[in-house]
Amino acid sequence: MANPYRWIDPALQTIHRADWYRSVKTIAGRPGAVVELDGQPVINFASNDYLGLAGDDRLIQAAISATQEYGTSSTGSRLISGHRELHRELERRSPTSNKPKTRSSSVLGISPTLAR
């Protein structure tokens, strides 16, 4: 019986020879537009942190306070394990609260609410 995986090693060799092999890079420092890679500051074009909020001191402090008050997890779906008044308040303040929920409409509606 022929080995259906025999193509993998030659394919990987080709990828390595072409210098196309990708590996995970370790970055240092706080998330943001500039991170440290191999001891050098570099612009991070690969981030999803479009608004630069991941390293914002105000949000970090708010996250610490919320974690101390509410813990680190909801522990399950709201239907099964309940929800907190905090969730209801966020829904009330959201401009999309009376519209059908989709992932994108929730995110678009919550973002301006968080900015207030």
N, C-alpha and C positions, 0 to 999 in steps of 0.2 A: 504494500500500500504506500502510495506517495505521501510525503510529508506536506500537508497544506501550509505549513509555516516556513518553508524553506526560503521564501522570498524576503523574510524579515531581516536577516543578517546582511545580505547584500544591499538592501535598501538603506539600512542604518549606516553602513560604510559609505554609501554615496552621499548621504546627508552630512556625515562628518567631514568627508573630503571637500564638500562644497561650503563648509563652515556654516551650515544651516541648522545645526543641532542647537536646540534651545535648552537652557537650564534656568532654574530659579535663581534670581539675584537677591542678595541680602542687602537691604537698605537700612540706613540708620537715621535717627532724628525723628522729629515730629512730622506727621503727615502734612503735606503742603505742596506748593508749586515747585519748591526746591527741596531735594532730599540728598542725602550723602550716599554715594556708591563708591566702594573701594577707596574710601577716604577723601573723595572729591565731591564738591557740591555739583549736582546736575539738575537740570530742569526735568520735572517728572511729567512727561507727555502721556503716560499710561494710566494716570489716575482717573477715577470716577468722581473725585472730589471737586466738581466743577465750580462750586461756590466757595471753596477754600474753608469749609466749616469744620473739617475733621480735626484740625489742630487749634481751633478757636478757644481761647481761655474761658470765655463765658459759657460756651457749650460744655466744655470739660467740667467746669464747676457745677453746672446744672445737672449733668449726668451723674456726678458724684453724689449730689444731694438727693436726686431721684432714686439712685441705687440704695442709698442709706435708708430712705423712707419706705420704698416699695420693694426692694430686693432686686434680683437680677433677671427674673423671668415671670411670665404670667402663669406658668406651670401647666398650661393646657389651653384648649379652645375656650372661648368665652361661653359657649353654649353648655359645655360640660362643667367647667370649673368656676364659672361666674366671671364678672368683670369688676373693675373698680370705677368709682365715680369719676376718677381722672379721665377714663376713656369716654364716658358720657359727655363730660365737659368739652373735651376735644371735638367730639362729633357735633355738639351744639354750636361750637364756634366755627366749625368748618363750613365754608360756603357751599360745599357739595353734600351737606348732611341730609337733604331731602331728595337727593337724586339717587338713581341706582348705583351701587358701589361696583367699581372696577378698580383694579390695581392702579391704573394711571390716573383716574379721576380722584381717587383717594389721595395719592401723592401730590397731585397738582393742587388739590384743595387744602391739604394740610400744610404745605410749604409756606403759603402766605400767612396762615394762621400762626405758625411758629415764629415768623418774623415780627409779629406784633409785640 
